[in-house]
Amino acid sequence: MKLAVHSASFTTESILNPRYTGYGDNLSPALSWSPVPGARSYAIIVEDPDARAASPRVHWLMWNIPAQVTSLPEGVPRQARLRNPPGALQGKNSRGSIGYAGPQPPVGSPPHHYHFQVFALNALLILPGGSDREQLLDAMKGHVLAKGYLIGQFAQR
């Protein structure tokens, strides 16, 4: 099953406003998604597959977003455990910090594509805040009901 992902901050395949990048305010963009019947929670993974690395560069990990929550505002705080949405947890990005790390591709490189992925899960995950991508993916195995994504682009000229 697929879920629709949208943003008031950008449209799919559009260039991200610098305010959502490491060259600007480094704010997480607003996201919303369609509810999925039977979902107990949602998870978000934001990755840059264009980065020169063995695996995608991770820009944001969040999980245990309550099932009744289908949107996030701009500028989610960089904390392992969030008060809003209640119970949501964030993990480590590729920079080693907790929460959102905005795109910061090398100056002059072609536009990178940032995949804002939302997963509907049939469970709350038993995974501590501050976990990494591999730990999150392992915890999600067998629990994904639906997935959707939105792609934004950015290049620093």
Secondary structure, DSSP 8 states (H G I E B T S, - for coil): -B--EE-SS--TT-B--GGGSTTTT-----EEE---TT-SEEEEEEEETTSSSSS-EEEEEEEEEETT--EE-SS----SB-TTTTT-EE-B-TTS-BS-------TT---EEEEEEEEEESS-----TT--HHHHHHHHTT-EEEEEEEEEEE---
